[in-house]
Amino acid sequence: MGILAALMKRRQFLTSSTTVAALAAVMPALLSRAAEGSSPVGREFYELRLYHLRRGPMQKRFDDFMRQAAIPALNRAGVSPVGVFDIATGPDNPSKYVLLPYASPAVFAAAYEAMATDAQVLASEFTTAAPTDPPFIRMESSLLLAFEGMPKLEIPKQTAEKKPRLFELRIYESHSPKANRKKIEMFNVGEIDLFRRTGLAPVFFGEALVGSKLPNLTYMLVYDDMAAHDANWRAFVTHPEWKKLSTTPGYTDAEIVSNITNVFLRPTGYSQV
């Protein structure tokens, strides 16, 4: 077998094996949605990564890698926009959140192959770091399916206008998959719309298919600053429609939400979100 043929066969194997692994991971949740008559067609998948770092050179090396190698490779593979965020308020600082939107499981698989074969990625200091000087402490990852009520990520107007922005990442855990689906339903039938009308600007909403703290849903909001955050949430929680929706039997927090995690994030200078 010639070198070119061997490389092509390896590429096909990587693509097919990664696709199978990706689909196998998400299939139980997708089958569950299909059984309920809910189709993921037209809805994005999101991977939300959390890189735990140490203060010092590790932080700069991560930023250099993402800006110079990882994001260009991901964009070429069809993953865009890529969001990279520092923790403004929250645990485990320094850490970096990375948000990756995928149009389909096939794009998800192609991105993993791209990162495993891209010349710039493979040559980077981040990739070639020695065991005694690792690129990060550890990485956590969740795979999410976009809500029907917001099937695609929305780039904030502040990003498009190159203005400062503050992001809020919220994770809602539930005591059972049924309760988690009920909270998702609550967002789809009215809560997302009310967010928009009271000034709360969403970036994405996703149901966790793979990850920790399951079952859960995760979403992100964006603000000009903390003052805007406070004003917009105040408008939301005092709105008559929210008071009615949140006290509707089946939709109360006591029935469907068991824990909420809240983290405030600042985008890096090279973040595309």
VEXDREN-2710 file (C-alpha; in Angstrom, 1 decimal):
% VEXDREN-2710
k/r/px/py/pz
1/MET/0.0/0.0/0.0
2/GLY/1.4/3.4/-1.0
3/ILE/1.9/6.2/1.6
4/LEU/-0.9/8.3/0.2
5/ALA/-3.3/5.4/0.2
6/ALA/-2.3/4.5/3.8
7/LEU/-2.9/8.1/4.9
8/MET/-6.3/8.2/3.2
9/LYS/-7.3/4.9/4.8
10/ARG/-6.2/6.2/8.2
11/ARG/-8.3/9.4/7.7
12/GLN/-11.3/7.3/6.8
13/PHE/-10.8/5.1/9.9
14/LEU/-10.5/8.1/12.1
15/THR/-13.6/9.7/10.7
16/SER/-15.7/6.6/10.9
17/SER/-14.5/5.5/14.4
18/THR/-14.9/9.0/15.8
19/THR/-18.4/9.3/14.3
20/VAL/-19.4/6.0/15.8
21/ALA/-18.1/7.0/19.2
22/ALA/-19.8/10.3/19.1
23/LEU/-23.1/8.8/18.0
24/ALA/-22.9/6.0/20.5
25/ALA/-22.4/8.6/23.3
26/VAL/-25.5/10.7/22.3
27/MET/-27.7/7.9/21.0
28/PRO/-29.6/7.1/24.2
29/ALA/-30.7/10.7/24.7
30/LEU/-31.5/11.2/21.0
31/LEU/-33.7/8.0/21.0
32/SER/-35.5/9.3/24.1
33/ARG/-36.2/12.6/22.4
34/ALA/-37.4/10.7/19.2
35/ALA/-39.8/8.5/21.3
36/GLU/-41.4/11.7/22.6
37/GLY/-41.9/13.1/19.1
38/SER/-39.1/15.6/19.5
39/SER/-36.6/15.7/16.6
40/PRO/-33.1/17.2/16.8
41/VAL/-33.1/18.1/13.1
42/GLY/-32.0/21.7/12.7
43/ARG/-30.8/22.0/16.2
44/GLU/-27.1/22.4/17.0
45/PHE/-24.9/20.4/19.4
46/TYR/-22.6/22.2/21.8
47/GLU/-19.5/21.0/23.5
48/LEU/-18.7/23.0/26.6
49/ARG/-15.2/22.4/27.9
50/LEU/-13.6/23.5/31.2
51/TYR/-9.8/23.6/31.3
52/HIS/-8.3/23.7/34.8
53/LEU/-5.0/25.6/34.7
54/ARG/-2.3/26.9/37.0
55/ARG/-1.3/30.5/37.4
56/GLY/1.8/31.5/35.4
57/PRO/3.0/30.3/31.9
58/MET/0.3/27.7/31.6
59/GLN/-2.3/30.4/31.0
60/LYS/-0.4/32.2/28.3
61/ARG/0.4/28.9/26.5
62/PHE/-3.3/28.0/26.5
63/ASP/-4.3/31.4/25.0
64/ASP/-1.5/31.2/22.4
65/PHE/-2.6/27.7/21.4
66/MET/-6.3/28.6/21.1
67/ARG/-5.7/31.8/19.2
68/GLN/-2.9/30.6/16.8
69/ALA/-3.7/27.0/16.2
70/ALA/-6.9/25.5/17.7
71/ILE/-9.5/28.1/16.7
72/PRO/-8.2/28.3/13.1
73/ALA/-8.3/24.5/12.8
74/LEU/-11.7/24.3/14.3
75/ASN/-13.1/27.0/12.0
76/ARG/-11.7/25.2/9.0
77/ALA/-13.5/22.1/10.2
78/GLY/-16.8/24.0/10.3
79/VAL/-16.9/24.8/14.0
80/SER/-17.7/28.5/14.4
81/PRO/-18.0/30.7/16.3
82/VAL/-15.7/29.4/19.0
83/GLY/-16.1/31.0/22.4
84/VAL/-13.3/31.2/25.0
85/PHE/-13.9/32.6/28.4
86/ASP/-12.1/33.5/31.7
87/ILE/-13.9/33.1/35.0
88/ALA/-14.9/36.5/36.3
89/THR/-16.7/35.2/39.4
90/GLY/-16.8/31.5/40.3
91/PRO/-14.7/28.5/41.5
92/ASP/-11.4/27.1/40.3
93/ASN/-9.7/30.2/39.0
94/PRO/-7.7/30.1/36.8
95/SER/-9.8/28.1/34.4
96/LYS/-11.0/28.5/30.8
97/TYR/-14.4/27.7/29.4
98/VAL/-14.5/26.8/25.7
99/LEU/-17.8/26.7/23.8
100/LEU/-17.9/24.7/20.5
101/PRO/-21.0/24.7/18.4
102/TYR/-21.5/21.7/16.0
103/ALA/-24.1/21.7/13.2
104/SER/-24.4/17.9/13.4
105/PRO/-22.6/14.8/14.9
106/ALA/-20.7/14.6/11.6
107/VAL/-19.2/18.1/12.2
108/PHE/-18.4/17.0/15.7
109/ALA/-16.4/14.0/14.4
110/ALA/-14.7/16.1/11.7
111/ALA/-13.5/18.6/14.3
112/TYR/-11.9/15.9/16.4
113/GLU/-10.1/14.5/13.4
114/ALA/-9.0/18.0/12.4
115/MET/-7.5/18.6/15.9
116/ALA/-5.7/15.2/15.7
117/THR/-4.2/15.8/12.3
118/ASP/-3.7/19.6/11.9
119/ALA/0.0/20.5/11.4
120/GLN/-0.2/23.7/13.5
121/VAL/-2.0/22.0/16.3
122/LEU/0.5/19.1/16.4
123/ALA/3.5/21.4/16.3
124/SER/2.3/23.7/19.0
125/GLU/4.0/24.0/22.4
126/PHE/0.6/23.1/24.0
127/THR/0.5/19.8/22.2
128/THR/4.2/18.9/22.6
129/ALA/4.5/19.8/26.3
130/ALA/6.4/17.4/28.4
131/PRO/4.8/15.4/31.3
132/THR/6.8/17.5/33.7
133/ASP/5.2/20.7/32.2
134/PRO/1.7/19.7/31.2
135/PRO/-0.5/22.0/29.1
136/PHE/-3.3/21.9/31.7
137/ILE/-4.2/20.2/34.9
138/ARG/-7.4/18.5/33.6
139/MET/-10.2/19.0/31.2
140/GLU/-14.0/18.4/31.7
141/SER/-16.4/18.2/28.8
142/SER/-20.2/18.2/28.3
143/LEU/-22.1/17.6/25.1
144/LEU/-25.4/19.4/24.8
145/LEU/-28.3/19.4/22.4
146/ALA/-29.9/22.8/21.6
147/PHE/-33.5/23.5/22.7
148/GLU/-36.3/23.5/20.2
149/GLY/-37.1/27.1/21.4
150/MET/-33.6/28.3/20.5
151/PRO/-32.0/25.8/18.0
152/LYS/-28.9/27.8/17.2
153/LEU/-26.3/29.8/19.0
154/GLU/-26.8/33.6/18.7
155/ILE/-23.7/35.9/18.5
156/PRO/-24.2/38.8/21.0
157/LYS/-24.6/42.2/19.6
158/GLN/-21.8/43.3/21.9
159/THR/-19.5/40.8/20.1
160/ALA/-20.4/42.1/16.7
161/GLU/-19.9/45.6/17.8
162/LYS/-16.6/44.7/19.6
163/LYS/-17.9/46.0/22.9
164/PRO/-17.2/44.8/26.5
165/ARG/-19.5/42.1/27.6
166/LEU/-20.3/39.9/30.6
167/PHE/-21.6/36.3/30.3
168/GLU/-23.5/34.3/32.8
169/LEU/-23.4/30.5/32.6
170/ARG/-26.2/28.7/34.4
171/ILE/-26.6/25.0/35.0
172/TYR/-29.9/23.6/36.2
173/GLU/-29.9/20.1/37.7
174/SER/-33.0/18.0/38.2
175/HIS/-33.8/15.0/40.3
176/SER/-34.9/12.9/37.3
177/PRO/-34.8/13.0/33.5
178/LYS/-38.6/13.6/33.5
179/ALA/-38.2/16.7/35.7
180/ASN/-35.3/17.9/33.5
181/ARG/-37.5/17.6/30.4
182/LYS/-40.3/19.5/32.1
183/LYS/-37.9/22.4/32.9
184/ILE/-36.8/22.4/29.2
185/GLU/-40.5/22.4/28.2
186/MET/-41.0/25.4/30.5
187/PHE/-38.2/27.3/28.7
188/ASN/-39.6/26.3/25.2
189/VAL/-43.2/27.3/25.9
190/GLY/-42.6/30.7/27.5
191/GLU/-39.5/31.4/29.5
192/ILE/-37.1/32.0/26.6
193/ASP/-39.6/34.5/25.0
194/LEU/-40.0/36.2/28.3
195/PHE/-36.2/36.4/28.7
196/ARG/-36.0/38.3/25.5
197/ARG/-38.8/40.7/26.3
198/THR/-37.3/41.6/29.7
199/GLY/-33.8/42.3/28.3
200/LEU/-32.2/39.0/29.1
201/ALA/-30.2/38.1/26.0
202/PRO/-29.5/34.4/25.5
203/VAL/-26.5/33.0/23.7
204/PHE/-27.5/29.3/23.8
205/PHE/-29.7/26.8/25.6
206/GLY/-28.7/23.1/25.7
207/GLU/-29.8/19.8/27.2
208/ALA/-26.8/17.8/28.6
209/LEU/-26.5/14.5/26.7
210/VAL/-23.1/13.6/28.0
211/GLY/-21.2/15.0/31.0
212/SER/-21.4/15.5/34.8
213/LYS/-24.2/16.5/37.1
214/LEU/-26.8/14.7/34.9
215/PRO/-29.6/15.3/34.3
216/ASN/-29.2/19.0/33.6
217/LEU/-29.7/21.8/31.2
218/THR/-27.2/24.6/30.6
219/TYR/-27.6/28.1/29.1
220/MET/-25.7/31.3/28.7
221/LEU/-26.8/34.9/28.8
222/VAL/-24.9/38.1/27.9
223/TYR/-25.0/41.6/29.4
224/ASP/-23.2/44.9/29.0
225/ASP/-22.1/44.8/32.6
226/MET/-23.2/43.7/36.1
227/ALA/-25.6/46.6/36.4
228/ALA/-27.4/45.5/33.3
229/HIS/-27.5/42.0/34.7
230/ASP/-29.2/43.2/37.9
231/ALA/-31.7/45.4/36.1
232/ASN/-32.7/42.7/33.5
233/TRP/-33.1/40.0/36.1
234/ARG/-35.2/42.3/38.3
235/ALA/-37.5/43.0/35.3
236/PHE/-37.8/39.3/34.7
237/VAL/-38.6/38.0/38.2
238/THR/-41.1/40.8/38.8
239/HIS/-42.9/40.3/35.5
240/PRO/-46.6/39.1/35.9
241/GLU/-46.1/36.4/33.3
242/TRP/-43.1/34.9/35.1
243/LYS/-45.0/34.9/38.4
244/LYS/-47.8/33.0/36.7
245/LEU/-45.6/30.6/34.9
246/SER/-43.3/29.8/37.8
247/THR/-46.3/29.0/40.1
248/THR/-48.1/26.8/37.5
249/PRO/-48.3/23.2/38.8
250/GLY/-45.6/21.1/37.1
251/TYR/-43.4/24.1/36.6
252/THR/-42.5/25.1/40.1
253/ASP/-38.8/24.9/41.1
254/ALA/-39.6/22.5/43.9
255/GLU/-40.9/20.0/41.3
256/ILE/-38.3/20.2/38.6
257/VAL/-35.0/21.9/39.7
258/SER/-32.8/20.5/42.4
259/ASN/-29.7/22.7/42.1
260/ILE/-28.4/25.7/40.2
261/THR/-24.8/26.5/39.4
262/ASN/-24.0/30.1/38.4
263/VAL/-20.7/31.4/36.9
264/PHE/-19.8/34.8/35.5
265/LEU/-17.4/34.8/32.5
266/ARG/-15.4/37.4/30.6
267/PRO/-14.4/36.6/27.0
268/THR/-10.8/36.4/26.0
269/GLY/-9.6/39.0/23.5
270/TYR/-9.7/36.4/20.7
271/SER/-13.0/34.8/21.6
272/GLN/-15.5/34.7/18.6
273/VAL/-18.5/34.9/21.0
END
